[in-house]
Amino acid sequence: MSESTVMFEQVHIGGIAIHNRFIRSATHEGMADANGAPLESLEKLYVRLARGGVGAIVTGYAGVLPQGRSNFPGMLMIHDDALVPAYRKLADAVHREGAPLILQIAHCGRQTRSVATGMSTVAPSPIRDRFYSEEVPRELTEEGIREIIDAFVRAAERAQAAGFDGVQLHMAHGYLLAQFLSGNSNRRSDRWGGTLENRFRIVSEIMAGIRKSVGDYPVLAKINGFDGMPGGMRPGEAVQIARMLETAGCSAVEISSGTIGEGLSIMRGPKLPMEAVLEANYKFASIPKVFRPVMSRMLPMFVPASPEPLCGYNLAAAMAVRQAVSIPVIVVGGLHTLDDASKAVVDGSADFVSMSRPFIIEPTIVNRFREGKQAASRCTMCNYCTIMIEKEPLRCWNGRLPQGR
Ligand SMILES: Cc1cc2nc3c(=O)[nH]c(=O)nc-3n(C[C@H](O)[C@H](O)[C@H](O)COP(=O)(O)O)c2cc1C
């Protein structure tokens, strides 16, 4: 078998048949209404992705509680039974095109702003996130943690009722579950902090709750292989977390890395998209436009650029996890060519490759790979998409804002 044909085999995750080894990694679309229900534009996007040959689609993150809602507009929400019919329509439309649909469920914790949620931000420990806000989050009480566990379980029940093929717990990128797992953000000395077992407890209770409530409904998890934060995840912790997930009944684990506070380390790129930062980031958007040229020259001196390498930066962590577990492993991060994706699978780093930015510029890229029309994504990693979602729905900006902005 040639290296690239391996990508087009049918494989399974927790009983879900997946037509090939390419997965659309969760990508916030900003295409939900004020209640968090998916808009028509989201259905159109997913139908395009499904027709374009993707093996499975993971949705953008969906909030399990209003308190954990993103400050980016148009976030999906799954906190209320009343949302189920709208999601049922979305899932039916995607299934008609033959692609499985997985709902990513999340709580932002301290990575949001109280102006967006209308309530104070919460976290395992009262430590401010330097990117998201000036606010010091409220330390969660035992009761607050229980409420969040219950909200994740209820979210999985709603996802099943709406016809999703499974859910994915967002445990990466510095969101609430990652805040519990990382020693950098979790300084608790009770049973929710300290040892890795304690830091993982919130996840194990969510998993147990979901298993009790919806049986063997597929639950995937997206985790950080490393988080790059001082005092954060230690080498080997991702492997232990993946093992604990497997024991808890997780169906597959996706390996990513980084936190938003570190700059563009999750979705790396050759340079900071200063024009987009000054247009959309809440810290700069109110600064008069005349100061933008000078600010765009100065800011790169203070804001960290992407770490190197820009491609395949989670492969080593994925390989370490894959050697330790028997559930499928998905790897994401700068794997934008058919060759790189095939190598990741053939070399044994992962069973699946997921991509985010390539599907923004070309939703049909998997068919184009399969038909030999293209061997690499046209994405230049300009990261305007990443920054502009703070203001507008997802799209490819191709490295510049329209004139007149
Ligand atoms: C615009 C944008 C939105 C994203 N939203 C999410 C999200 O909702 N949940 C998530 O787990 N990752 C999110 N990510 C991260 C991607 O899933 C992926 O991990 C990262 O972009 C690296 O993969 P890539 O090089 O294929 O883009 C987002 C990335 C981008 C560019």
The ligand as a MOL file (V3000), in Angstrom:
LIG
                    3D

  0  0  0     0  0            999 V3000
M  V30 BEGIN CTAB
M  V30 COUNTS 31 33 0 0 0
M  V30 BEGIN ATOM
M  V30 1 C -10.1450 29.9750 13.9710 0
M  V30 2 C -9.8010 28.8150 14.8770 0
M  V30 3 C -10.7000 28.4140 15.8560 0
M  V30 4 C -10.3910 27.3210 16.6920 0
M  V30 5 N -11.3330 26.8760 17.5940 0
M  V30 6 C -11.0750 25.7550 18.3120 0
M  V30 7 C -12.0950 25.1780 19.1380 0
M  V30 8 O -13.2370 25.6390 19.2070 0
M  V30 9 N -11.7620 24.0640 19.8540 0
M  V30 10 C -10.5170 23.4820 19.7690 0
M  V30 11 O -10.2760 22.4730 20.4150 0
M  V30 12 N -9.5550 23.9990 18.9810 0
M  V30 13 C -9.8170 25.1000 18.2420 0
M  V30 14 N -8.8580 25.5670 17.3770 0
M  V30 15 C -7.5600 24.8610 17.2650 0
M  V30 16 C -7.5820 23.8500 16.1180 0
M  V30 17 O -8.5370 22.8210 16.3300 0
M  V30 18 C -6.2050 23.1720 15.9250 0
M  V30 19 O -5.8940 22.4840 17.1230 0
M  V30 20 C -5.0850 24.1720 15.5770 0
M  V30 21 O -5.5690 25.1680 14.6900 0
M  V30 22 C -3.8880 23.4920 14.9000 0
M  V30 23 O -4.2820 22.7800 13.7610 0
M  V30 24 P -4.0680 23.3210 12.2400 0
M  V30 25 O -2.6000 23.5610 12.0590 0
M  V30 26 O -4.5790 22.2040 11.3750 0
M  V30 27 O -4.8470 24.5740 12.0850 0
M  V30 28 C -9.1530 26.6470 16.5420 0
M  V30 29 C -8.2600 27.0610 15.5460 0
M  V30 30 C -8.5610 28.1170 14.7080 0
M  V30 31 C -7.5880 28.5110 13.6280 0
M  V30 END ATOM
M  V30 BEGIN BOND
M  V30 1 1 1 2
M  V30 2 1 2 3
M  V30 3 2 2 30
M  V30 4 2 3 4
M  V30 5 1 4 5
M  V30 6 1 4 28
M  V30 7 2 5 6
M  V30 8 1 6 7
M  V30 9 1 6 13
M  V30 10 2 7 8
M  V30 11 1 7 9
M  V30 12 1 9 10
M  V30 13 2 10 11
M  V30 14 1 10 12
M  V30 15 2 12 13
M  V30 16 1 13 14
M  V30 17 1 14 15
M  V30 18 1 14 28
M  V30 19 1 15 16
M  V30 20 1 16 17
M  V30 21 1 16 18
M  V30 22 1 18 19
M  V30 23 1 18 20
M  V30 24 1 20 21
M  V30 25 1 20 22
M  V30 26 1 22 23
M  V30 27 1 23 24
M  V30 28 2 24 25
M  V30 29 1 24 26
M  V30 30 1 24 27
M  V30 31 2 28 29
M  V30 32 1 29 30
M  V30 33 1 30 31
M  V30 END BOND
M  V30 END CTAB
M  END
